[in-house]
Amino acid sequence: MTQTERYQNLPLEEVIGDRFGRYSKYIIQDRALPDARDGLKPVQRRILFAMFQEGNTNDKPFRKSAKTVGNVIGNYHPHGDSSVYEAMVRMSQDWKLRHMTVEMHGNNGSVDGDPPAAMRYTEARLSAISHELLRDINKNTVDYIPNFDDSDSEPVVLPARFPNLIVNGSTGISAGYATDIPPHALHEALDAVLMRMENPAATVDELMTVIKGPDFPTGGIIQGVEGIKKAYETGKGKIIIRSKTEIETIKGGKQQIVITEIPFEVNKANLVKKIDEQRHDRRLEGIAEVRDESDRTGLRIVIEMKKEVDAHGILQYLLKNTDLQVAYNFNMIAIHNRRPTMMTLPLLLDSYIGHQKEVVTRRTIFDLKKAQDRLHIVAGLMKALSILDEVIKAIRASKDKRDAKNNLISLFEFSEAQAEAIVSLQLYRLTNTDITELQNEEETLNKLVKELENILAKETALLKVIKKELLAVRKQFAEPRKSVLEDEIEEIKVTLDVLIPSEEVYVTVTKDGYIKRTSTRSYTASNGQDFAIKDSDYLLYKAPINMQNHLLIFTSKGNYIYQPVHELPDIRWKDLGQHISSIVPLDSQERIIKVMGIESFDLDLSVLTATKDGQIKRSLLSDYVVQRYARPIKTINLKKNDELIMAELVAPSDDVLITTYASYSVRFSLDEVPITGVKTGGVKAINLKDEDYVVSVNPISTQNKEDILLITTRGAIKKMALNEIEAGVRAKRGILTLRELKTNPHRVFDVLLVEKNDQLIIETEKGQETILVNAYRPSDRYSNGSFVIDTEKDGDLVRVWKQPKEDN
């Protein structure tokens, strides 16, 4: 052999493409997809056939599963024993199959996903309905092909006396194809087959008067008749499967949800665990406990509510967020004419009816030949009995059996088969009475031959036989529907009240970013004292707020954090809160500048934000609601080196007062600031000189009775009437609110709006000073106020704030 013959020089993609193509074809046809005629995948068909061949049927005792598995592997299916045993176990599970094809003794798994016992422990046999799949297989009804090592032969398809693919459904994933065909009620499937036989042009609408929709072995409620219809028409469609639930009232005024049926293919243990996690993770505060009370009488999961919690709302939440309700997507692909095909309901029925016609025709031909052969023998026996003495004489004169047969053929013109039957006769059969028996048999056989010939000659007769047999199966095996059908898919409405109890808590946020919610009990027990806080830190926000409300937390980098109150860590008043960065990732340079408690986002309010460089913007409060809030969200587009210094809730009619470090102030109506989206950059509020920047932004409401209080960097305080600064337009330089000094001029540290009874606290590097607003008389724009703090002695100012009214 030459070198060139031994090696082929082929491009890699061609080789891989070719090999993968062949492999895919094998996977599709011979492993993962069911045949449209008997609804079985090859491994299932081989298991049933092997058990049938071994006589492991339901009228005989159970047999070790390992024996069957060994048989299947040795004779038909050269794959791993676990894959064969797993397929066999699935065929015996009444929560997977609508009508089990294998009966099993021993542990065959559970709805909780427990593994079955090893095959050496379990015993199995064919179920009664499997006989209908295999009936008449020995009457040449289906084609056989050689097995993998040509030592035996196996059927290509089973005769299938009921439409197994529709009844038991199928699920599988192959190369490039997947299939999901749901199970149906046997009587409905058979009625649909019968209707389609009566009227081969029956539409999906007509068929759906008898086959209403899937019927899952686990029951449940199926919603969405439109989806079923679409699936029957096209092969693809979506339905919702919902658990069967009831709400019961138990003692103590409590309610409980009782689940008695769960969706198909849902693992019960995982479902219970998932529901309990909702309780454990405090996502659902209303659940007291979750119990799996399933026993031999049936499935039962109990979800007990806490006192006075409405179970309906909790149920809605669980339907939405757990597998108490799942979507089922039809994808009806099966092997039809040796290729994967998207099956519609009419095509499924037609392929089954076509298969039945072929099976019954082939069986009839087999039975007819058998009857004709027997008639021929009966005629020979009757002839032999009529000339019995000559026949005996001829046999006695023969040397051996072969010679006797030859003599009979030559002397009396018997055929080979008749001669064989005569020489094989037992002596007692020669009694006189036997002729009547033979005559009766001949009459019966003639009648049978006529019937069988009629079936082969007339399509109507053939269909009549099929119908009769299908009705017999229907009568024997039909069971009531398990799943309930509902036309519409019910929309799930989950309200916040359900998930979160409406209770008052205290929320605190500190400058350094420590945040917590504290129960009213813990707050009251501490009397509001002994709040845990670091020395250099101080409170930015402290307020009683409902658990169902939200916080908006604004940061210096122009971001905001959307924080539902109920998701905050529940921490005692005397313990340090959790750092915000462990809830939402923040930049190391990012500081919290403002916290707002929001009762409702539907109020006619806007959020006003302003920056150090004099940008201002207004966005609707309702725009701040977000679904995903695991990270900070942009609230204003900042230019380089700019930072957010203020965020406030404002009414549409408010004014705004802006003051800079160099004491320039502008005041204008908020109508000047257009409402824009959350992520925009805003507009110019004030025209800044070089080196100047904004230190204070104060919204002024229309009913304002307040004065302006300026605090300067040198520790002076100056009170001014609001009308000293007239309203104008934005983006102006503004007017000076301090007298400029040549040496050591005053600069603005902060500006507050104050009422006459307010108390102010000024914190310096070395301590705090309390200021009574009453103590100061208003002065004009050209003064620098009066000194309150000696910055030389007390150090620079750190912050100024109004004493909260409750603490006064």
N, C-alpha and C positions, 0 to 999 in steps of 0.2 A: 504493500500500500504506500502511495507516495505521500509526501508531507502535505501537499496541498489538499489531498482528499481528507486527511485526518482533521485538519483545522479549517473552520469557516471564518472568514474575515467579515464580521458584521458590525455595524454601528451599535453602540450600547443602547441607544434609545429604542432601536428596532427590536433588539433582543428583549429588553425589559418590557417594552410595550406588548410584544407578542406573548411573553410568559404571563404577564399580569392579566392580559386579556383572557387567556385560557383559564387562569386561576379564578378570575371574576366569574366567568361563565359557569365554572364548576360550583362556586359558592352560591351563585344565584339559583341555578337549576337543581343542584343536588345537596343543598344544606339548609339554607336559611329561609327560603320562601315556600309556602304551601302550594299544592296543586289545586287548581280551581275545581277539579272534579270530586276528589274525596277530602279536600281540606287538610291534608296531612303533609308534613315535611318528611323527607326520606327516613330520618331516624325514627320518627313516630310510626311510620308505616312498617318499618322493619321490626320494631318492637311488637306491634300487634300481630304481624304475620308470624314471627318466631313463636310467640305464645300460642297462636292458633295451631301451628304445625306440631307443637309439642303437646297439644291437647290440654293446655293450661286455661281451660274455659270456666265460665262461671257456674257450671253445673258439677264441677269437680272441686276437690279441696285446693286450698291455697298452696303455692309453691315458693320456695326461697327466691327472693329477687335476684340474688347473685347467680342462680342457675340460668335465669332468663337473660341477664346481662351478658354472661359468658357465651350463651347461645348466639345472641345478637352480634357480639363482636366476632365470634368464631366463624359465623356463617354469612353475615350480610353487611356488617358495618365496622370496617377496620379502623376504629378510632378509640379514644380513651374510654375506660370503663365509667369514669365519673360523668362524662358527657351523656352517655347512654342512660346511666342510672338517674341523673338529674332530669332528663327528658321523661323517663318513666314515672318518676315521682310527680312531676308536674301534671302528667296525665291522670294522676290519682287524686289531685287536690280539688276538693269541691268549691274552693274559693277562687280557683283559677279557671276551671272549666264549667260550663253550664251543665254538661252531661259528662261525667267522668268516663273515660274509656278503659281505665284500669282500676281494679279494686285493690286496696292495699291493707294488710294487717300490720300494725306496729306504727311507730312514729314516722309519719310522712311529712313532717314540717308543720308550720302553723302560720296563721295570718300575721303573727308577730315577726315573721322572717326567721324563725328558729330553723336550724338545719335538720333534715330528716336523719333518722338513725342510719348507720352504715348498711349496705345492701345485704350483709351476712345476717342481719337481725330481722329484716322485714320480709314479709311474704306477699305475693301478689297473684292475681289472676285476671283474666279479661272480665270486663263488666258485661251485663246483659246487652247493653246497647251496642257494644263492640261487635256482637254477633251480626248485627244488622250491617255493620261496615264490611264484614268478611263473608257474609252469607253468599253461597253459590260460587265462592272463589275457585272451587275444584271443578266447576262445570265449564271451564274454558271461557269464562266471562271477560277476563282481562289478559293483556299480553304479559309474558314473562321475559325477563332478560337474564343472562348469566350473572352470577354474583361476582365479587371482586377477584376470586381466584378460579373462576369457571368450574368450581366443583359442585355447584348447585345452581338453582335459578330462583329469582325473586320476582314478585309482581311489580309492574311499573306503576300501577294504581290499584286501589281496592274497589270492589264493586259498589260499596257505599249506598246502602238502602235508605239513607236519609241525607239531606244536604249538610254535611258536617262542617263545611267551611262557614256557612251562615250561622249554624247552631252554636258551634264552639269558638268561632272566630280564630284569629291567629295574630301573633306578633313576632316580628323578626327583623334583623338588620343584616343585609348582605353587602356586597360591593356595589355602591352606587344606588342601591334601592333599600327602602325599609318598608315594612308593612305593618298596618294596624287595622285589623278587622275585628269589630266588637262581636261578642256572642249575642245570640237572639233566642227567643222562646221557640222551642221545637214545633209546637202546634202552629205558631204564626208563620214560621219558615216553610212548613209543609203546605199550609194554606196558600202561601204565595206561589209555591211551585205548582200547586194544582190550578191556581188561577191562570198562571202563565201558560200551562198546558191547554187549558180551555180556550184561552185567548192569547195567542203568541204575540199579539200587538199591545198587550196590557201596558198602560203607562205607569210611571212611578206613582202618580196620584192614586190610580186605581189599586195598585199593589199595596199602597200604604193604608188602604181601608182594612187590610188583613194583617200585614206586617207593620205594626205601629212604630217600631224602633227597636234599638238594642235592648237586651234584657240581661243584666249582669248577674253572675252567680252571687255577688255580695249585695244585691238589691240596690238600695239608694234611690235618689230622685234624679231623673234625667230631665234637663231643661233645654229647650231650643229645638222645636219641631222643624223650623226652617233649616237648621244645620243638618238634621237627619235627611231631610228631603234633598238638600244640595249634595250630601254624600252619596245618596242612592242614585242621584242623577249623574254625578261626575266622578265619584270615587273619593272625593276629598270634602271634608266638612268638619265643623267643630260643634261639640255639645258641651254642656256643663254637667258634671255629676256631683250631686250634693248629698251629704250624709242625711240619714233620717234622724231627726232630732225632736225631742219633746221638752217642754219646760214644765217642771213640776214644782209645786209649792210644798215645802216641808215645814216642820215645826220651827217655831221661833221667827216666823214671818220671812224665812229665807227661801230663795229659789234655787233650783238646780237644773242644769241642762243634762238630759239623758240621751246618749247617742246609741242607737240600736243597729244601725247599718252604716257602713263607711264606703267611700268610693272604691271601685274596682282597682286592683293592683296597688292599693295604698297599704303600707306597712303599719299595722295598728300600734305596735310598740313605739315606733318612731313618732307617730301622730300624737300619742299620749305624752311622750317626752317633750315634743315641740309645744304642746298646749301648756304643759307644766312649766316649761322655760319662760313662757310669757308671764306666768305668775311669779316665778322665781326672780326674773330680771326686772320685776316691778314695771313691766310695760303695761300690764293689766293689773290695776290695784284691786279690782272687784272680785277676783277669784280667791276663795278660801282654800279649796283643795281640789285636786284632780285624782280620780280613782278609776282603775280598770277593774270592773266587777264582772268581766266575762267569765262564763263557766260552761259546763257541758250543755246548758239549755240555750246558750246563744251569746252573742256579743252585747256588751253593755259597758259604756264608758260614762262615768258621772262627773260632771263639773259643778262643784258646789260654790254658790256665791256667798259673799259676805252679806251681813245684814243690810237690808234695804238697798241692795244693788239690783238694778234692772237687768235680768238675764238676756232680754231680747237684744240689747245693745252689745253686750259681750259676745253673744252668738254671731251677730253680724261681723264683728271684728275678727272672730276666729274663722269664720267662713272665708273672709278676705285674706287673712294672713297665714292660715295653716292649710293642711290637706283635707280639712273637713269638706272643702269643695275644690274640685280639680277640673281642669279642662281636658276633654278627650278629643283628639284630632283623628278623624278617620283618614286612612291612607290605604285604600283597598287594592293592594297589589298582590297578584297571585300568578302562578305559572299557568298560562293558558296557551295551548298549542306549542308547548316547549319553550315559550318565551315569557318574560315578566310583562304583565299587562295591568294597566289601571282598570279595575273592574267596577262597572256600575251594577246596581242591583239587577236590572234585566239581564245583563251579560252573565252575572253569577248564576242566575236561575237557568238561563239558556244553556250554559256550559254543563250544568248539573243534569238538566233534562236530556241534553244530547248524550251525555255519558250513560244515563239510565236506559235510553233507547238502545244504545249499543250493547250494554250489559244484558238487557232482557232479550234482545235479538240473538246474541251469541249463546245465551243460556237455552233459548228455545231451540236453536239449531242443534245444540248438544243433546237436549232432551229428546228431540225428534229423531236424531240418529240412533240414540239409545233405544227408543221405542220401536223404531223400524227394525233394528237388529234383533230385538227380542221377539217381534212379530214373526220374523223369518225363522227363528229358533222354534217358536211355538208351532208354526205351520209344519216344520220338520218333525217335531215330536208327535203332533196329531197324526201325521201321515204314517210315522213309524208305528204308532199304536194300532192303526187300522190294518197294517200288514205285519203284525208283531211276530208271527211264527216264522215268516220268511226272514225277517230281520235277525231273529235269534239264531236261525239256522246259518245265515251268512256269517255272523260273528263267530259262531262256534267252529266254523270251518276255516277261520283265519288263523294265521301263525301268531301275530302280535297285534298290538293296538293300531299301529300304522297300517298294517295289512287290512285290518278290520275296516278302518276308515276308507281305504281305497276301494274295498269290495262294496261297501255301502254306496259310495259315490258312483261306481261303475254299474252296479246292478239296479239301484233304485233311483238314480239321479238326485241324490241328496247333495247339498253344497258342503264344502269343507267345514263350515261353522256348524251346520246341522249334524253332520257325521260326528263331529267332536262332542256335541251335546248328547247324541244318542249313546255313544260308547261310554260316556261319563255317567250315564243314568245309573241310579242305584236300583237294585232289584225290586224293592218294595214299590217303586214308582210305576211298576208295570201292572199294578192292580187295576181293576176295571174302573174304579171311581175316578181315577185321575183325569180321564178324558173330559169330564164336565168342568173340572178346574181349568183345564187348558182352554176350553171353549169360552169360559167366563173371562179368562185373562185376555184372550184374543179380542173379545168384544170391547173390553176396557181399553186395550191398547189401540184398537181402531178409532175409538172415540177420542182418545188422547192425541193420536196422530192428526186427526181432523182439526182438533182445537189448535194444536201447535202450528199446523200449516196455515190455519186461518190467521193466527197472530203474525206469521211471517208475511202473509199476503196483504193484510189490511193494516194500515197505520192506526185506524181507530181502535182496532182490537188490541194492538200493542199498547196504546196509551191507556186503554181500559185496565190492562194488567198492571201497568206501572201505578196508576191511581189506586187500584185496589190494595197494592202492597204498601203504598205510602200511607193510606188510611189505616191499615193494620198497625203500622209503626206508630202513627199518631195516637191511635186508641191505647196502645200498650204503654207508650213512654211520655205522653204529654203531661206537663206540670203547669200549675198556674204561674203567671208572670211574677217575677220577684221585684223588678224595678218599676217605679211609678213614673209615668211620663207627664211633663207639663209643657204647655205650648211655648211660653215665654221664658227667656232668661231673666231672672229677677235681679234687678240692680241692687248692689249692696251699698247701703248708706251707713257709714260709720261716723258717729258724732263724737266729739271730744269728751262730752260729759260722761260717756260710757267708760272711757279708758281712765279718766283722771277724776278723782273725787273733787267736788267743788268745796275745797276748804282753804281757809286763810293761813298763809305761812309768812314768815319774815325772810326777806331776801337781802343779803348784804354783799356789796362789792367794794373792795379796797383799791386804792391807787396802784398798789403793786400787783393787782390782778387776782387776789384771793376772793373766791366766790362761794357762797353756800346758801342753802335754804334751811330754815330752822322752824320746827313746829312751834305753834303758838304756846304749847305747853312748856317746851324748853325755854322759850323766851320769857314767859311769865315766871317760871321757877327761878330764873336768874334775875328777875325784876329788871331786865334790860341792862343789867350791869355786867362787869367782868367779861366784856367781849374780848375774845382772843384775837390779838393783832400784834404784829411786829412793831418794834419801837419807832422805826423811821416811817412807818406806814400810816395811812389814815383812811377813813371811810369816804368813799365817793357816793355811795348809794345805800340807803337803808330804808326799807318801807314794807308795810304789810301788803301782801298781794295774793290774789287767788291762784291756786295751783294750775288753773286752766289758762291763766294769762301768759304773756310772753315778755321777754326782755329784749331790747335792742341795745347792744353795747358798741359804742363808737370808739375807734382807735385813731391815734395820731397819724397813721399812714393812709388815712382816707378809706378805711374799711369799716364794716360793721359786722357784728356777730348776731345772728338770729338765734335766740335761746329760749325754748319753751321752759317755763318755770318748773314743770313737773319732772323734767329731765336733769335738773340740777341735783348735785349730791345732797342728801339729807344729813346735815351735820349739827351737832349740839351747839348752842349759843357760846358755850365756854371753850369750844375747840376751834382751831384754825381751819379756815375753809380750804377748798381744793383750788389749786392754781388753774387759772383759765386755760393755760397752754396744755393742760392734760385733757381738756375737753375739746379745744379747737387749737390747731397749731398756729402760733403767732411768731412773727419776726422778733429777734432779740431786741431790736431798737423800738419796737412798737409799744406805745403806752395807751392805757385806757383813759379817755378824756370825758366820756359821758355815758351814763346808763339811764335808759328810759324804761319804765314799766308800762306795757301796753295792754289795756283791757280789751280793746277791739280795734281791728285794723280797718273797720268800715266807717270810722268817724271822718267828718269833713275837715281833716287837718292835714298839714304838710310838715315835712321834716326840713328844717332850715339848717344848712351846713355852711361853715365859712372857714377860710384858711388864713394862715399867717401872712401870705402874700396878697391878701385882699380879694380873693375870689369868693363869690357867694352863690349858692344855688338852692332851689326849692324843688322837692319831689313829693309826690303824693304818699301819704302814709300807707295806703293800700298796696303800693308797689314794693313795699319792704317785706311782704310775705314770700317765703320761699319754701320749696319742698325739700331741697337738699341743703343741709346747713352744717356739713362736717368741717367746713373751712371758712375763713373770713370771706365776706363778699364786698366787692368794691362799692363805695357809696359816692365817691367823687374822684374824678380823674385829676391827680395831682401832678404839677410840673416838678422838675428836679429840685430838691432841697426845700420844697414847700411842705407844710404839714397842716393837718386838720386841727383847729383849735376850739371849734364849737359845733354843737348839734343840739337843736331844740325843736320841740313841737310848736307850731304856730298856726293861728287861725288866718283865714284869707284876708281879714281886714287889718291885720297888725302893721305896725311900723317897725323899723329896725334902726338901732343906734350903733355906730361903729366908731371905735376910738383907737388911735395908733399910739405907739410908744412915744412919739414926739408930740403927743396931745392934740393931733388933728382929729376932729369928729365930723361925721356926716350922719344925717338922719333922713330916711326916705321910706316911702310906702312899699310894702312887699309886692304891690302890683308891678313895681319896676323889675321884679325878679321873675322871669317866666318859669312856669312849671315844666321841668324836663325829666327825663328818665333817670333811674338811679345811678347809672354808670357814666353820666356826662361830666363835663369839667366845670360847669357853672359860668357865671358872668362876673365882670369886674365890679366890685362894690365901692372901692375907694382908690383914688389916684395917689400912689405912695411916692414920697421922695426917696432918693437913694439912702440906704442904711436904715430906713424906717420900716416898721412892720406893725401888723394889727395885734393889739393885746386884748381887746375886749369887743364882744358882739352881744348886744342885748335886744331881744325882741320887746316891743312896747305894745301892750294891748290898748284897745280904744278906751276902755274904762279906767285907764291908768291914773292912779292918784299918787304916784311915787315921785321921789326926787332922785337926782343923780348923785352918787357919791364917788369921788375920784380919790384913789390912794396913790401917792407918788412914791417913787423909788427911794426918796430921802426921808420917808416916814411921815409925810404931811397928809392931812385929810381935808377935802374940800367938798362942801355940799352945794348943789346948784339946782335950781328949778328946771324941770324938763323943758319948759318953753324957751329957755335960754338958747336952745339949739333948735332952730326952725327946720321943719321938714322941707327937703329939696329933692334933687334927683341923685341917682347913684353915679359912681365913677367920677366924682368931683374930688378936689384936694381936701375940702372940708374947712372948718374954722378951728382956730386955736382955742383950747379950753384951759390953758395955763399961761401965765405970763413968762415970757422967755427971759432968762437971766444970762448975763455974759459969762459969769463963772459958776461952775457947779449947778447947772440948770436942773429944775425938776423934770423928771420923766414919768410917764404914767406906768404904774405897776398893774393896776386893775381898776375897772369901773363897775359899780354895782347899782342896781335900782333898789331904793330903800323906802320903807314907810317909817313914820315918825317913831313907832314903838320898837322898831327893830334893834337887835343887838348884833354887833359885829365882833368877830374874833380875828385878830391879826397875829399871825404866827411869824416869829423871827427865828434866826438861827439859835437864839438862846432862851426863847420862851414864848408865852402868849400874852396878849393884851386884849381885854374886852372893852368894846367901845359902845356907848349908847348913842344912837343916832340923834335922839332928842337934844343932846348936849351941843349940837352944832347948828349955827344959823346959816341960812342960805347966803351965798355970796355970788358975785358976778363972774363972768368968764375971765376977767383980767387979773384975778388974784391967784395966789398959790396955796391958799388954805392955811391951816394951822398945824404945827408939828405935834405929833402924838407919840411917835417912836423916835428914840435917839439911835440912829443906825450905827453911830460910832461905838456906842456902848452895848446895844442889844444885838448887833449884827444885822445883816441884810434881811429883807422881807422874804419869807418862804411862801406864804399863801394867806389869802383873806377869804373868809366865808361868813355867811349869815347864820347866826345861831338858829337851829330849827325851832319852830314855835313851841313844839311839845316839850323841848328841853328848857324853855325860858323860865 
